[in-house]
Amino acid sequence: MHPSIRDKVVIITGGGRGLGRAMALGLVKEGAKVAITASREGAELAQTAEDCRRIGGPDCVLTVQADVGKDADCERVMTETHRKFGHIHVLVNNAGRGMSYVHNDFTKARPHFWDIPSDTWRMMMDTNITGIFLMTKAAVPYLLKEGWGRVVNVSTSLITMQRKGYLPYGASKWACEGQTVIMAQDLEGTGVTVNALLPGGATNTKMIPGDLNDKTRTGADGNLFEPEIMVPPIQYLVSDLSNGKAGDRYVAKLWDSKLPPEEAAAKSRFPCKRSRTY
């Protein structure tokens, strides 16, 4: 993608599987160093780290067990990452809890909001919203010290945010994009940018009910993209090619890899901010 990705230090929350895993591997392939987090240590996190090492060498990856909804864990991610790599350049807020925590077959049985347990609402918001705030708050001092940085918040399609029976997930992603706009404006002129990145449809991850190898499985929109769809746009956002681009949402399914990166980015980029008025 671009030589400026080499030696960039990237923290990816929820990096052990799904979209996080795909982005970690895609960035290591371009020479980045990655710190991948998960709320629990496990085989998936270890396997992703091993796969990163096969691509980028023994010192290209760090794993950290951390709950992004807890201040102390977020601070520890930054401390351990900086201790290992000496820098922090990029934060990818990918960790998220989906509708399977509400119902194990939510694509067919969509619960009314009044039937959702309050603890489930709080759990999802703690990860999907509070986690973005706490991780970014912890990362920004390191990014400002570098004078260059990226925050990428993983979002979802507008239709998913508004789909019947999709609370609290839909609301959490509306809030994700609101945070993206405000954070981007707060960081104007610092060299640190904030953008949102979304697949543009359901992806073949554990967010969707069923077996990952089931070829008949789809999301509520009838689509099912592979997680690797996120790789070209995250490579662009981590590179110097995206300097000055902030407060936007990038739709991965609209990325055309046949085009030069700047043109592909323009084709897939939309402003997060809807209107200056009502």
C-alpha positions in Angstrom: 0.0 0.0 0.0 2.6 2.6 1.1 6.1 2.5 2.7 4.9 4.8 5.5 3.1 1.8 7.1 6.4 0.2 7.9 7.2 0.3 11.6 4.0 2.0 12.5 2.8 0.7 15.9 -0.9 -0.2 15.8 -3.2 -1.2 18.7 -6.2 -3.2 17.6 -8.8 -4.0 20.2 -10.7 -7.3 19.6 -7.7 -8.4 17.5 -7.9 -12.1 18.1 -10.6 -12.9 15.6 -12.9 -11.6 12.9 -12.3 -8.1 11.6 -9.5 -7.4 14.1 -7.6 -10.5 13.1 -7.9 -9.7 9.4 -6.7 -6.1 10.0 -3.8 -7.2 12.2 -2.5 -9.6 9.5 -3.0 -7.1 6.7 -1.0 -4.4 8.6 1.8 -6.8 9.6 2.1 -7.8 6.0 2.9 -4.1 5.2 5.6 -3.9 8.0 3.5 -2.6 10.9 3.9 -3.7 14.5 0.7 -4.6 16.2 -0.6 -4.9 19.7 -3.8 -7.0 19.7 -6.2 -7.1 22.7 -9.0 -9.4 23.8 -11.2 -9.4 26.9 -10.0 -12.9 27.6 -6.8 -14.7 26.8 -7.4 -17.7 24.6 -6.4 -19.8 21.7 -7.7 -17.3 19.1 -5.5 -14.5 20.4 -2.5 -16.8 20.5 -3.2 -18.2 17.0 -3.5 -14.7 15.5 -0.2 -13.7 17.2 1.5 -16.7 15.8 0.2 -16.0 12.3 1.4 -12.4 12.6 4.9 -13.7 13.6 5.0 -15.9 10.5 4.5 -12.9 8.4 6.3 -10.1 10.2 8.9 -11.9 12.3 9.2 -12.7 16.1 8.9 -9.1 17.4 6.0 -7.8 15.3 3.2 -8.5 17.7 2.1 -8.1 21.3 -1.0 -9.6 22.9 -2.7 -8.0 25.9 -5.7 -9.3 27.8 -7.8 -6.2 28.5 -11.4 -5.2 29.0 -11.8 -1.9 27.1 -14.7 -0.9 29.4 -12.2 -0.6 32.3 -9.9 2.5 32.7 -7.0 0.6 34.2 -7.0 -2.0 31.5 -6.9 0.7 28.8 -4.0 2.4 30.4 -2.2 -0.9 30.8 -2.6 -1.6 27.0 -0.8 1.7 26.3 1.9 1.1 28.8 2.7 -2.4 27.7 2.6 -1.4 24.0 4.9 1.6 24.5 7.3 -0.5 26.6 7.6 -3.1 23.9 7.7 -1.0 20.7 8.7 2.5 22.0 5.9 4.2 20.1 2.2 4.2 19.6 0.9 5.6 16.3 -2.5 4.1 15.6 -5.5 2.9 17.6 -8.2 0.8 16.0 -11.3 0.6 18.2 -12.6 -2.7 16.8 -13.7 -4.5 20.0 -17.5 -4.9 20.0 -20.3 -7.0 21.3 -23.1 -7.9 18.9 -26.7 -8.9 18.9 -26.0 -12.5 19.8 -25.7 -11.3 23.4 -29.4 -10.4 23.1 -30.6 -13.4 21.2 -28.6 -16.4 19.8 -30.6 -16.2 16.5 -31.2 -12.5 16.3 -31.4 -12.4 12.5 -34.7 -14.3 12.7 -36.0 -13.5 16.2 -35.6 -9.8 16.8 -36.4 -8.9 20.4 -38.5 -5.8 21.4 -36.4 -3.3 23.3 -38.6 -3.7 26.4 -37.6 -7.3 26.6 -33.9 -6.7 26.6 -32.3 -7.2 30.1 -30.8 -3.9 31.4 -27.5 -5.7 32.2 -27.2 -6.7 28.6 -27.7 -3.1 27.5 -25.0 -1.9 29.9 -22.6 -4.7 28.9 -22.8 -3.8 25.2 -22.6 -0.1 25.7 -19.6 -0.6 28.0 -17.7 -2.3 25.2 -19.1 -0.6 22.1 -19.2 3.0 23.4 -17.4 3.4 26.7 -14.6 1.3 25.3 -14.0 3.7 22.4 -13.9 6.6 24.8 -11.6 5.0 27.3 -9.1 3.5 24.8 -8.9 6.8 22.8 -8.6 8.9 25.9 -5.7 6.7 27.0 -4.0 6.7 23.5 -4.2 10.4 22.7 -1.3 11.6 24.9 1.0 9.1 23.1 -0.3 10.1 19.6 0.1 13.8 20.4 3.7 13.2 21.5 4.4 11.6 18.1 2.8 14.6 16.3 1.1 12.1 14.0 -1.6 9.5 14.7 -4.7 7.7 13.7 -7.8 6.6 15.5 -10.1 4.3 13.5 -13.5 3.4 15.0 -15.1 0.3 13.5 -18.8 1.1 12.8 -21.6 -0.5 10.9 -24.0 0.3 8.0 -26.7 2.9 8.5 -29.4 0.4 7.9 -28.2 -1.7 10.7 -28.2 1.2 13.1 -31.9 1.7 12.4 -33.0 -1.9 11.9 -36.1 -3.1 13.9 -35.1 -5.2 16.8 -31.4 -4.1 16.8 -31.2 -2.4 20.2 -28.8 -1.9 21.8 -26.3 -2.7 19.0 -27.7 -0.2 16.5 -27.8 2.6 19.0 -24.2 1.9 20.0 -23.0 2.3 16.4 -24.9 5.6 16.0 -23.0 6.8 19.1 -19.7 5.4 17.7 -20.0 7.7 14.7 -21.0 10.7 16.9 -17.9 10.1 18.9 -15.9 10.0 15.7 -17.1 13.4 14.6 -16.5 15.1 17.9 -13.1 13.5 18.5 -12.0 14.4 15.0 -12.9 18.1 15.6 -11.2 18.1 19.0 -8.0 16.9 17.4 -8.0 19.3 14.5 -4.5 20.7 13.8 -2.6 18.1 15.9 -1.7 15.6 13.2 -4.0 13.0 14.7 -7.1 12.1 12.8 -10.2 10.1 13.7 -12.3 8.2 11.2 -14.9 5.4 11.1 -14.5 2.2 9.1 -17.2 -0.3 8.3 -17.5 -3.4 6.2 -20.7 -2.2 4.4 -22.6 -5.4 5.2 -22.6 -8.5 7.5 -19.2 -10.3 7.7 -18.3 -13.9 8.2 -17.5 -13.6 11.9 -18.9 -14.9 15.2 -21.1 -11.8 15.3 -23.5 -13.7 13.0 -25.3 -16.9 14.2 -24.1 -20.2 12.9 -21.0 -22.0 11.8 -18.3 -19.9 10.1 -18.0 -22.6 7.5 -21.7 -22.7 6.6 -21.9 -21.3 3.1 -25.7 -20.7 3.4 -25.3 -18.4 6.3 -26.0 -14.7 5.8 -26.6 -11.6 7.8 -30.0 -9.8 8.1 -29.2 -8.0 4.8 -28.6 -11.2 2.9 -24.9 -10.6 2.5 -21.8 -12.1 4.1 -18.4 -10.6 3.4 -15.1 -12.1 4.5 -13.3 -10.1 7.2 -10.4 -9.4 4.8 -12.7 -6.8 3.1 -11.3 -4.4 5.8 -7.7 -4.8 4.9 -7.2 -2.3 2.0 -9.0 0.6 3.7 -7.2 0.1 7.0 -3.9 0.0 5.2 -4.8 3.3 3.6 -5.9 4.9 6.9 -2.6 3.8 8.6 -0.5 5.2 5.8 0.5 8.8 5.1 -1.8 8.8 2.2 -4.6 9.6 4.6 -3.0 12.6 6.1 -5.5 15.4 6.8 -8.5 13.1 6.3 -10.7 13.2 9.4 -14.3 12.9 10.5 -15.3 10.5 7.7 -16.7 7.0 7.3 -15.1 4.5 4.9 -17.2 1.7 3.5 -15.0 -1.2 2.8 -17.3 -2.9 0.2 -17.0 0.2 -2.0 -13.2 0.0 -2.0 -12.0 -0.7 -5.5 -8.5 -2.2 -5.4 -8.1 -1.8 -9.1 -7.9 2.0 -8.5 -4.9 3.9 -7.0 -5.4 4.0 -3.2 -6.4 7.7 -3.1 -9.1 7.2 -5.8 -10.4 4.0 -4.0 -10.5 5.9 -0.8 -12.5 8.8 -2.3 -15.0 6.3 -3.8 -15.6 4.7 -0.4 -15.5 7.8 1.8 -18.5 9.7 3.2 -18.7 12.3 5.9 -19.9 11.1 9.4 -21.4 14.5 10.0 -24.9 14.5 8.5 -25.9 18.2 8.7 -25.0 21.4 10.3 -28.6 22.2 11.0 -31.5 20.0 12.0 
